[in-house]
Each structure stands twice: as structure tokens, then as C-alpha cells.
């Protein structure tokens, strides 16, 4: 589910659920948090890379983790967010080394938040970004998206992406300031290696953490407060019938397409 390695100062965390488009289950998010905390604080680590296996970075929250038939769906989601999402996001922002998100393909739903929390995000030209929570499930964007998106791209683009659910190409994401760069697919590994090399040459004096703090100081709300707000809204929305019905519809549609090689994953 998650592969990690530490080689010559570069710690790599690779989401490894290609059959599920690296969907973010509660378990996988716990593993990401544990890996970030362990590798990010390892004395040999100079830079941390998060990427995906196969044709996706990640398709977002794995809806198969949710019991949409249960009466406790709202509680399940809110508890999962507090238990797994919040600590993962905090671990990424608090790790003392630079974090690179190498977006190798589809980046959807909560995975957009995961990618935008990195210090430097680079994507393949074929990659794209999608926030379908509102249009597909009737819930708010989460995993820190509402905190990071407007800070990167401004309110107009944040609201458009969140409410319309349009697919944003890697080139658009670069031009909008969502990510640092997008490169041709055949140059992706070379570009990531170059960025990692340059970051690994930075003096390990705590400057990365200090720079994060200084950049964040110019923004209105801390991440913890924003995550708490996301949880509160998700709880209220999941208490209603809409999300449960939509999850059932989404899963049934996915099951009907499961025999097709390019079928849609049960994710958001």
C-alpha cells in the first residue's frame, strides 16, 4: 500500500495502490503520516518526496472505506478526518526537511490537498487536478484544500475549481500558481531528480521550517483551524441523506464498470 526508501539523503514515499488509483484509505493516510514523521526526522534525510505508482498520483478518498448504509456515516467521516487526515496534514507541514510532491498523473479530491501541502509540487504534462467533492457528493473539499487552494491560486480559481469540479490541466495549474512546474512526461523523473538535488544541497539549519512559518504568517487562518472547519462542515453534510445516496450511486456505477480495463475507480 505504501513503499518507502531512504537513499543518499532522499526519502521517497510512494503510494502503491495502482489498482485503486492510489486512493486514500484511512489506513493509507495513517501510513503516510507515520512515514513522514519517521523519514522526515531521520538524521540522514535532506529532502522528502511523495509520489504515486502507476497512472495516478491519487484519486482521493477511497469511498469503499465508508459505510454509506450505516446511520453513523457522519460520525465515521468526522472521526476518520480527525484521526487520519489532520495528523497527516500536520506531519507534512511540520517535517523539518523540504517536501516535494511529484504528481505523476491524476490528482483528485483530497489528493489535491496532499499535493498542495508540499513545499514544491511538480507534475507531468499529462497530469490533471480535479476537485469533485461538491459536484459528485455534495460535500466540501477537504484534506486542507480549502486552506491551500486560495493561498495558491486566489479565491476566484479556488471557488471555480471547488464548485464546478472542472478538470485542471497541469499547465493550467502551473500558470495559476498551484504548482511549481509541469514537464513533459519523458522528462518528469529528470526534473524531479534535479529539484531534489537542489533542495538536498540546502543547509539543514531549520530554515525550511522557518520559511514555512514566515510564508504562512501572511495568511489569515492556521491550518488547524481550517481543518477543524472542514470537519464541522463534513459532519453536517454527512448527517443528511445526500452524500450517502451519492456514494451508493458512485459505487454502483463503478461496480457496473469494473469489468472494463479503464473503468472508474471507487474514489473521489
N, C-alpha and C positions, 0 to 999 in steps of 0.2 A: 504493500500500500504506500510505503514511503521508503525511498532509498537515500542514504546519506553517505558522504565521504569527506575526508579532510586530506587534501593533497597540496603540499607546498604553500601552505597558508590560506588556501581557498577551500572553504567549507561549502559543499553543494547539497541542497535539499531538493530531491526530485520527487514530485507527486507521481505515483506509479500505479494508477488505476486506468490504463488506457481503454479498457473495455467499457468503463463508465465515464469516459472523457475526464478522468481525474476529478470526479465530483467530490465535493467537500462534505464528507460524513462527519458526525460529531467525533468519531474515533480518529479520523484523519486530521482534523483540526487540533485535537489533543496531541497527536504525534508531531505535527508541525511546531506547536508551541514548545514541546519538550526538546525537539531538535534545535530550535532557535536558541533556547536557553542554554542548552549544553554546548553546542558548537560555537555560538556567539561569544561565550565567555571562556572558551578554551584558549589557553595562552598562546597556542600556535596559530590561531585563526586571525587573519588580517582582513578578510572580506567574506561575506556570506551571500550565496546565490540561491535563489528559489526559482525552479523551473518545472516543466511538466514532461511526461513521457508521451510519445505518440503525436497525434494531430491536434491536441488541445493543451493549453495551459491548465485550464479547469473550467468546467461548465457550471460551476456554482454549487449551491447547496444540494445535496442528494435528497430529493423528495422521498425516496424509498425509505429514508430514516424516520419519516413522520407517519404516525398512525392517524390518518385523516378520519378514520371511523370512530376513534376514541373521543370521549367527551372532554378529555384533558388536553386537547391539541394546543390550546393557547398556553397552558402551563408548561407543556413539553417544549414548545418552541422557546419560550422565555427562559426556562431553566437551562436549555441547551445553549442559548446565546450567552447567558451569564457564566455558565460552566466552561464552555469551549471557545466561543467566539471572542469574548472580551479578553481573556488571558492570552490568546494567540496574537491579537492585535497589539496588546500592550508589550508582549515579548519582542515583537518586531521593532516597535518604536524605541524600546529601551535597550536593545542589544548595543554593546559598545563599539561594534565594527560596522562599516558601511554594508548596506543590504542592497543587492541587485535583484530585480525581478526580470528574468529572461522569459518573455512571453512568446512561446513557440507556436501558438495557434489560437483557437477560440478562447476568449476570456469573457465569461458571462456571469451575471448575478453577483453573488458575494465574492467571487474571484476577482472582480474588478477592484473591490476594496482591498483585497490581498495584494494585488499588483501595485496599487497606488500608494500603499503604505511604505513601499520600498523607497530607498533614497534615490536610486537610479533605475528607471524602467526602460528596457529596450525590447522591441518586438520585431518579429519577422514581418515583411511586407504583406504576406498573406493572412496575418493575424487580424482579428477584429474584436471589438468590445461591444458588449450588449448588456443592458440592464432591464430584464424582463419582469421584475417583481410586480410592478404595478399593472402592466398590461396583461400578464399571464395569470397572476394570482390575486391581484388586488391588495397587495401588501407593500410596505415601504422598502426601499433599498436598505441593505444592512451591511454588516461586516465593515463598518466605518465609511461606507460610500458617501453618506450624507455629510460626513466630516471632511473627506478628502476631495470629493469631486468639485465642489465650488471653489475650493482653495486652488485647485489646479487649473480649472477651465472657466471659472466665473459662473455667476448664478444662471444666466440665460442658457448656457450649454448644459449645466447641471440639471436644470429643470426639464429641458428638452429631452435629454437622454433618459431621465427618470420617468417622465410622464408618457413619452411617446414610444419608448423602447426601440428606437431605431438602431440598426447596426452601424457602428462607427468603425471605419477602416483604421488600420494602423497609421496610415498617412494623415488622416484627419486627426487622430489622437495626438500625433506629433505636432501638427500645425496648431492645435488647440492648446498645447502645453500640458496635455495629460501625461505624456511620456517623454523621455529624453530623446529617443531616436527610433526610427524604423529602418531596417535594411533589407536588401534582397535576401531571400531565404537561403541561397547558397553562400552568403557571406555572414549569416547570423552567428555561427559559432566563432568565427574570427572576430567579429565585432564584440561579442561578449567577452572573449578572452582578452581583447585589448582594454576594454573598460575595467575588467577585473585586475589586470596587471597594473593599471594606473592607480586604482584605488588601493591595491595592496602595498604600493610604494609610499602611501601617506604615513606620516609619523604617528604611531599608536599612543597618542597623548591625551585621549579623551576629547579631542577636537570634534569628532563626528557627533558625539552626544551633545556637546556644547552648541554646535551649529544647528542641530535639530531644535534645540530649545530656543535659540535665538530666532530661527525662522518661524517657529510655532508661536512665539510671543507676539508676533504681529497679527495673529488671528484672534477671533472673538472667543471661541469656545474650546476648552480642552477636549481631547478625545474621549476621556472617561465620561464626561457629561453628555457628549454626543451619543456614545454607545448606550448609555442609560436611556436617553431619549428614544433611540431606535427600539430598545427592548420594550419600553412602555407602549409605543405605537403598535409594535407587532402583537403584543398581548391583547390590546383592544381589538385589533383587526381579526386575530385568530379566534377570539371569542364569538365572532359572528359566523354565519354559515358560509359566506363567500369563499374564503380560502380553502376550506375543506372540500367543498364541491369542485373547485377548480383543480385541486391536487388530484382528486379522483379522476377527473376528466383527463388531466395531463397523463396520469399513469396508465389509464385505459387506452389512450391514444398511442402511448409508447409501446404498450403490450401488443397492440394490433400491428405495429410496425417492426416488432422485434425480429421477425424473420428476414428483414431487409438489411443487407450489409451496412448501408448508410443510414439506418434508422435513427431516430432522435433518442437521445439518452434521457432517462428519467431524472432530469435535473432542472434547475432554474438559475 
